[in-house]
């Protein structure tokens, strides 16, 4: 059953899209759905300005977590997606909703928490840290807490995977006591909540960097294969969703993977996908190269 928070988020995103449509009359528009962990960094504001200026179009961006972004793509309400959850990306394409994955950027997830480190996770690997947090949290929830995105986002999916790798069933974790709180919000709001409660949380690197000036939380685990966070762009398939602007979506993706686009990404503080394909687990055919799927033949 859809949660109340997810329903509210979907309604707000629908309003954002319809308002964008009203404001862009008379010009070509590209509707992009993305995750809050990318939008909250400010990178898309810069990309939007550069793309709008270069191609004389309007890029309308709506954000609400990977799960919500994919739902918009599945309904054909947007032309393109930028998300970060490989399993769901592949399923999106396999189900006929998307054309191709294009890896555009990466960073890392951070496990962050109070600098006093009440659970004592400093120096641990991520699975050891997760095991320690749940044990200490259940024993003393007033001292050790964990704030989860709890919103079916890419970050939330990675958190679930890390609990699984640590030996826990997520359905048991999120019902195990007051030490664990599901925010049901975007990355920025979740960071603020974790800071207020002096709790641990999982964040993407770039959003943490954007917010850290207002936080007292610090990162304890910052790198490693299990913390790798890859962002992917996909055009929505016009065969399944005839109303989408496939040509403009491909133009946007090609801009992101171009030398100019990759330089914008790198200058902003993300790691560009180009030149790092093997490191981030993307094939040469899907890593920072122009789109090849024809919109007409889709």
C-alpha positions in Angstrom: 0.0 0.0 0.0 1.3 3.5 -0.9 2.4 5.4 2.2 0.9 8.8 3.1 4.2 10.5 2.6 4.6 9.0 -0.9 1.1 10.0 -1.9 1.8 13.6 -0.8 5.1 13.7 -2.7 3.4 12.4 -5.9 0.7 15.1 -5.6 3.3 17.8 -5.1 5.4 16.6 -8.1 2.3 16.5 -10.3 1.6 20.1 -9.3 5.2 21.1 -10.1 5.0 19.5 -13.6 1.7 21.2 -14.4 2.9 24.5 -13.2 6.0 24.2 -15.3 3.9 23.4 -18.3 1.9 26.6 -17.8 5.0 28.7 -17.5 6.7 27.4 -20.6 4.1 28.0 -23.2 5.4 28.7 -26.7 8.8 27.1 -26.2 10.3 23.6 -26.4 10.3 21.9 -23.0 12.0 18.9 -21.5 10.5 17.3 -18.4 13.1 15.6 -16.1 12.4 13.6 -13.0 15.2 13.0 -10.6 16.2 12.2 -7.1 16.3 14.7 -4.3 19.9 13.6 -3.5 20.9 15.1 -6.8 18.6 18.1 -6.8 19.5 19.2 -3.3 23.2 19.6 -4.2 22.4 22.4 -6.7 24.1 20.6 -9.6 20.9 20.5 -11.7 20.4 24.2 -11.3 23.7 24.8 -13.0 23.1 22.1 -15.7 19.6 23.6 -16.3 21.1 27.1 -16.9 23.8 25.8 -19.3 21.4 23.5 -21.2 18.7 26.1 -21.5 21.2 28.7 -22.8 22.9 26.3 -25.2 19.7 24.8 -26.8 17.1 27.6 -26.2 14.8 25.2 -24.4 13.2 25.0 -21.0 14.3 22.2 -18.7 11.7 21.5 -16.1 13.1 19.5 -13.1 11.0 17.7 -10.5 12.6 15.7 -7.7 11.2 13.2 -5.3 13.5 10.3 -4.9 14.4 7.5 -7.4 11.2 5.5 -6.6 8.9 8.5 -7.4 11.0 9.6 -10.4 10.6 6.1 -11.9 6.9 6.1 -11.3 6.7 9.3 -13.3 8.6 7.7 -16.1 6.4 4.6 -16.0 3.4 6.8 -16.5 5.0 8.8 -19.3 4.6 12.1 -17.3 8.3 13.0 -18.0 10.7 12.8 -20.9 13.8 11.7 -19.1 15.1 10.5 -15.7 18.3 10.8 -13.7 18.3 8.2 -10.9 20.7 6.0 -8.9 19.4 2.5 -8.4 20.8 0.0 -11.0 18.3 -2.8 -10.4 15.3 -0.5 -10.9 17.0 1.2 -13.8 17.4 -2.2 -15.6 13.9 -3.2 -14.8 12.6 0.2 -16.1 14.2 -0.6 -19.5 13.3 -4.3 -19.5 9.6 -3.3 -18.9 9.7 -1.1 -22.0 9.6 2.3 -20.2 13.2 3.4 -21.0 15.5 3.4 -23.9 19.1 3.2 -22.6 21.1 3.7 -19.5 23.8 6.3 -19.7 26.2 6.6 -16.6 26.9 10.3 -16.2 28.4 10.8 -12.7 29.2 9.2 -9.4 30.1 9.9 -5.8 29.9 7.8 -2.6 27.4 7.3 0.1 28.4 8.4 3.6 27.5 6.9 6.9 27.4 9.9 9.1 26.6 10.6 12.7 27.3 12.7 15.8 31.0 13.5 16.2 30.8 12.1 19.8 30.0 8.7 18.1 27.7 7.3 20.8 27.6 3.9 19.0 31.4 3.7 18.7 31.6 2.9 15.0 34.8 4.9 14.2 37.3 2.6 12.4 34.7 0.0 11.5 33.7 -1.1 8.0 30.1 -0.4 6.9 28.6 -3.8 7.9 30.3 -3.8 11.3 29.0 -0.2 11.8 25.4 -1.2 10.9 25.5 -4.2 13.2 26.8 -2.0 16.0 24.2 0.8 15.5 21.3 -1.6 15.6 22.6 -3.4 18.7 23.4 -0.1 20.6 20.2 1.5 19.3 17.9 -1.3 20.6 19.8 -1.3 23.9 19.6 2.5 24.4 17.4 4.4 21.9 17.8 7.6 23.8 21.5 7.5 23.1 21.8 5.9 19.6 19.3 6.6 16.8 19.3 6.1 13.1 17.3 8.3 10.7 16.3 6.6 7.4 15.1 8.3 4.2 12.2 5.8 4.3 11.0 7.1 1.0 11.8 4.3 -1.5 14.6 6.5 -3.0 17.9 5.2 -4.3 19.6 6.1 -1.0 16.9 4.2 0.9 17.4 1.2 -1.4 21.1 1.3 -0.7 20.4 1.4 3.0 18.2 -1.7 2.7 21.0 -3.5 0.9 23.5 -2.6 3.6 21.2 -3.9 6.3 20.9 -7.1 4.3 24.7 -7.4 3.9 25.0 -6.8 7.6 22.7 -9.9 8.2 19.4 -8.2 8.9 16.0 -8.3 7.2 14.9 -4.8 6.6 11.3 -5.5 7.6 12.6 -6.5 11.1 14.9 -3.5 11.3 12.3 -0.8 10.7 10.0 -2.3 13.3 12.6 -3.0 16.0 12.1 0.1 18.2 12.2 3.8 18.6 16.0 4.0 17.8 15.0 3.7 14.1 13.0 6.5 12.5 11.8 6.7 8.8 11.8 10.4 7.8 9.8 9.8 4.6 11.5 12.9 3.1 14.3 14.0 0.8 18.0 13.9 1.5 18.3 17.5 2.7 15.3 17.2 5.1 16.6 13.9 6.4 20.0 15.4 7.1 18.4 18.2 9.1 16.3 15.7 11.1 19.4 13.5 11.8 21.3 16.6 12.9 18.4 17.8 15.2 18.2 14.3 16.8 22.0 13.8 16.8 21.4 10.5 15.0 23.2 8.4 12.4 22.0 8.4 8.8 23.1 7.4 5.3 23.6 10.3 2.8 25.1 10.8 -0.6 28.4 12.6 -0.5 27.4 15.6 -2.5 24.3 16.5 -0.5 26.2 16.2 2.7 28.9 18.5 1.3 26.2 21.0 0.4 24.6 20.9 3.8 27.5 20.3 6.1 27.9 24.0 7.0 24.7 23.8 8.9 25.4 20.3 10.4 27.3 19.1 13.4 27.3 15.5 12.0 30.5 14.0 10.6 31.2 11.2 8.2 32.5 7.9 9.6 32.5 5.8 6.4 33.1 7.6 3.1 34.3 5.2 0.4 34.4 1.6 -0.7 32.6 -0.5 -3.3 29.5 -0.9 -1.0 29.2 2.9 -0.8 29.6 3.6 -4.5 26.8 5.8 -5.9 26.3 6.0 -9.7 23.9 8.4 -11.4 22.3 7.3 -14.6 20.3 9.3 -17.2 17.5 7.5 -19.3 15.1 8.7 -22.0 11.6 7.5 -21.6 10.5 5.1 -24.4 8.2 6.8 -26.9 6.9 3.5 -28.1 5.4 2.8 -24.7 4.6 6.5 -24.0 3.9 8.3 -27.4 3.6 11.7 -25.8 7.2 12.1 -24.6 9.8 14.3 -26.2 12.3 11.6 -27.0 14.5 13.7 -29.3 15.0 16.4 -26.7 15.6 13.8 -24.0 18.4 12.3 -26.1 19.8 15.8 -26.8 19.9 16.4 -23.0 21.6 13.1 -22.3 24.2 13.7 -25.0 24.9 17.1 -23.4 25.5 15.4 -20.1 27.9 12.9 -21.5 29.7 15.4 -23.8 33.1 16.8 -22.7 31.4 20.0 -21.8 28.8 18.2 -19.7 31.3 16.0 -17.9 33.4 19.0 -17.2 30.5 20.8 -15.6 29.8 17.8 -13.4 33.5 17.5 -12.4 33.8 21.2 -11.7 30.8 21.2 -9.5 32.3 18.5 -7.2 30.9 15.2 -8.6 33.1 12.6 -10.2 32.5 12.3 -14.0 31.7 8.9 -15.4 34.0 9.5 -18.4 37.3 7.7 -17.8 36.0 5.8 -14.8 33.7 3.2 -16.4 35.4 0.1 -15.0 35.6 1.6 -11.5 31.9 2.3 -11.3 30.7 -0.9 -13.0 29.3 0.6 -16.2 30.0 -0.9 -19.6 31.8 1.1 -22.2 28.5 1.1 -24.2 26.6 2.8 -21.4 29.3 5.0 -19.8 29.4 8.7 -20.8 28.8 8.0 -24.5 26.1 9.5 -26.8 22.8 7.8 -27.1 22.3 5.4 -30.0 18.6 4.4 -29.7 16.5 6.0 -32.4 13.4 7.7 -31.2 11.7 7.0 -34.6 12.5 3.2 -34.4 11.7 2.8 -30.7 
